[in-house]
């Protein structure tokens, strides 16, 4: 998605293009095939869900064809991790490749160890402590319970993004909130969870046996293999720093 002269432009393909993804299952299968995929267009040509879907179907509200709706279904499926994983923007990581990202982005640290070594912020700690009590939490509840908002901590969105970039959190689902009568209302909002709560600690930390740099090199080499036109600078931006 780009902004040209103040107008947002969606990039993509025609419905009958061989590269077009037609269903949410097509999208899940493709993410599992390539390993990881940003949601929107980025510096690497063709390396996004946006560029493999029909532009006119975005935000149409029909989950059969709307990729914006697909992201909710993909997060809910538990087959693929969804969150702000690429340049602080949304994307998907397969269960196979999640351990590589976890090892590289965390530099081999579980969050408790990160905090003990004074490499995590107090804001991050306040949020992560909530997930010692609950496996999944609505985003608005995280903000309230962790003490952000009016008169409290600042930088909630940035802190949540940092925790996703480090793979300590991901989006588990999107659901409507419930009022005091138990009735659903409003738009679906993000529900967050630790990847370990979804796929298990052993799965997420499976690459802890290798160095963080080795995991980062494996990710970069994989991008180069599936998208040979990607430059080293483009790959570095997508892979990110530890």
GIRAKA-V700009 format. One record per backbone hydrogen bond with DSSP energy under -0.5 kcal/mol. NH is the residue of the N-H (numbers start at 1). CO is the residue of the C=O. Records with the same first field share a line. If there is no record, write none. Layout:
# GIRAKA-V700009
NH->CO ; CO
This chain:
# GIRAKA-V700009
2->9
4->2 ; 7
5->3
7->4
9->2
13->53
17->14
20->17
21->52
22->20
27->23
28->24
29->25
30->26
31->27
32->28
33->29
34->30
35->31
37->92
38->47
39->90
40->90
45->43
47->44
48->46
49->38
50->39
52->49
53->50
55->53
57->54
58->55
60->57
63->61
65->62
66->62
67->65
69->66
70->66
71->67
72->68 ; 69
73->69
74->70
75->71
76->72
77->73
78->74 ; 75
79->74
80->74
81->93
82->171
83->91
85->83 ; 89
86->89
87->85
89->86
91->83
92->37
93->81
94->35
95->79
98->94
99->95
100->97
101->97
102->98
103->99
104->100
105->101
106->102
107->103
108->103
109->106
114->110
115->111
116->112
117->113
118->115
119->114
120->114
125->121
126->122
127->123
128->124
129->125
130->126 ; 127
131->127 ; 128
132->129
133->130
134->130
137->192
139->190
142->138
143->139
144->140
145->141
146->142
147->144
148->143
149->153
152->149
153->147
159->155
160->156
161->157
162->158
163->159
164->160
165->161
166->162
167->164
168->163
169->163
170->193
171->82
172->170 ; 191
173->191
175->189
177->185
179->183
182->179
185->177
189->175
191->173
192->137
193->170
194->135
197->194
198->194 ; 195
199->195
200->195 ; 196
204->200
205->201
206->203
208->205
210->207
215->211
216->212
217->213
218->214
219->215
220->216
221->217
222->218
223->219
224->220
225->221
226->222
227->223
230->227
235->231
236->232
237->233
238->234
239->235
240->236
